[in-house]
């Protein structure tokens, strides 16, 4: 299996694992810690999804797109559009949320930065390991 295929498979498995982890953190926990960890995992999931699509690109492109997505959705919550979408399709709450919370911006930033840093470090690690073979 080529390195691109292996990377894509790994990212796909990570994305599939992050969905129940994020939902569990958000809905089985309580309070600020559950809300914050859910936001971190939400942003990390979008990083992984963009990295899955842009598998050959530097981690900074999926990180930038994940920032645009997460911050865009959060600021969109200042309008009535997400509430309207959720009233028509309750499951849309999982993507669009329910209201603006500045703390979510910090959670998104942490989730994306950690994901990009880990992706960058793993990429460097595997490239250097491949050179020594």
C-alpha positions as CSV (number, residue, x, y, z in Angstrom):
1,X,0.0,0.0,0.0
2,X,1.4,3.4,-1.0
3,X,2.1,6.1,1.5
4,X,-0.8,8.2,0.2
5,X,-3.2,5.3,0.4
6,X,-2.0,4.5,3.9
7,X,-2.4,8.1,5.0
8,X,-5.9,8.2,3.5
9,X,-6.9,5.0,5.3
10,X,-5.4,6.2,8.6
11,X,-7.2,9.5,8.4
12,X,-10.5,7.8,7.5
13,X,-10.2,5.5,10.5
14,X,-9.4,8.5,12.8
15,X,-12.4,10.4,11.4
16,X,-14.7,7.4,12.1
17,X,-13.4,7.1,15.7
18,X,-13.7,10.8,16.4
19,X,-17.4,11.0,15.7
20,X,-18.5,8.8,18.6
21,X,-15.7,10.2,20.8
22,X,-16.9,13.7,20.1
23,X,-20.6,12.9,20.6
24,X,-19.8,11.0,23.8
25,X,-17.7,13.9,25.2
26,X,-20.4,16.4,24.3
27,X,-23.5,14.5,25.5
28,X,-22.4,12.0,28.1
29,X,-20.4,14.5,30.1
30,X,-21.6,17.6,31.7
31,X,-20.7,21.2,32.1
32,X,-17.9,23.3,30.7
33,X,-15.4,20.4,30.3
34,X,-17.8,18.4,28.2
35,X,-18.7,21.4,26.1
36,X,-15.0,22.4,25.6
37,X,-13.8,18.9,24.8
38,X,-16.7,18.4,22.3
39,X,-15.6,21.6,20.6
40,X,-12.0,20.5,20.4
41,X,-13.0,17.2,18.9
42,X,-15.5,18.9,16.5
43,X,-12.7,21.1,15.1
44,X,-10.2,18.2,15.0
45,X,-12.7,16.2,13.1
46,X,-13.0,18.9,10.4
47,X,-9.2,19.1,10.3
48,X,-9.1,15.3,9.6
49,X,-11.8,15.5,7.0
50,X,-10.1,18.3,5.1
51,X,-6.7,16.5,5.4
52,X,-8.4,13.3,4.1
53,X,-9.6,15.3,1.0
54,X,-6.3,17.1,0.6
55,X,-4.1,14.2,1.5
56,X,-1.0,15.4,-0.5
57,X,-1.0,18.9,0.8
58,X,0.8,20.5,3.7
59,X,-1.1,20.4,7.1
60,X,-1.5,24.2,6.9
61,X,-4.1,24.0,4.1
62,X,-6.5,21.6,6.0
63,X,-5.8,23.6,9.1
64,X,-6.8,26.9,7.4
65,X,-9.9,25.4,5.9
66,X,-10.9,23.9,9.3
67,X,-10.5,27.3,10.9
68,X,-12.6,28.9,8.2
69,X,-15.3,26.2,8.6
70,X,-15.4,26.2,12.4
71,X,-15.2,30.0,12.8
72,X,-17.6,30.6,10.0
73,X,-20.2,28.2,11.5
74,X,-19.8,29.8,14.9
75,X,-20.2,33.4,13.6
76,X,-23.1,32.2,11.5
77,X,-24.8,31.3,14.8
78,X,-25.2,35.1,15.4
79,X,-27.8,35.1,12.6
80,X,-31.0,33.1,12.7
81,X,-30.0,30.8,9.9
82,X,-28.7,27.8,12.0
83,X,-31.8,28.0,14.2
84,X,-34.0,27.9,11.2
85,X,-32.1,24.9,9.8
86,X,-32.3,23.1,13.1
87,X,-36.0,23.7,13.3
88,X,-36.5,22.0,10.0
89,X,-33.9,19.2,10.5
90,X,-33.0,18.6,14.2
91,X,-29.9,16.6,13.3
92,X,-28.4,19.8,11.8
93,X,-27.7,20.8,15.4
94,X,-24.7,18.5,15.3
95,X,-23.1,20.6,12.6
96,X,-24.5,24.1,13.1
97,X,-24.9,24.2,16.9
98,X,-27.4,26.3,18.7
99,X,-25.9,29.6,19.6
100,X,-22.7,31.7,19.5
101,X,-20.3,30.9,22.3
102,X,-16.9,32.6,22.4
103,X,-15.4,29.7,24.3
104,X,-16.1,27.5,21.3
105,X,-13.6,29.6,19.3
106,X,-10.9,28.7,21.8
107,X,-11.9,25.0,21.7
108,X,-11.7,25.1,17.9
109,X,-8.4,26.8,17.9
110,X,-6.9,24.2,20.3
111,X,-8.4,21.3,18.3
112,X,-7.1,22.5,15.0
113,X,-3.6,23.4,16.2
114,X,-3.2,20.1,18.0
115,X,-4.3,18.2,14.9
116,X,-2.1,20.1,12.5
117,X,0.9,19.8,14.8
118,X,0.4,16.1,15.3
119,X,-0.1,15.6,11.5
120,X,3.0,17.6,10.8
121,X,5.1,15.7,13.3
122,X,3.9,12.3,12.1
123,X,4.6,13.3,8.5
124,X,8.1,14.3,9.5
125,X,8.6,11.2,11.5
126,X,7.4,8.8,8.8
127,X,9.4,10.6,6.0
128,X,12.6,10.4,8.1
129,X,11.9,6.7,8.9
130,X,11.4,6.0,5.2
131,X,14.8,7.6,4.3
132,X,16.7,5.5,6.8
133,X,15.4,2.2,5.2
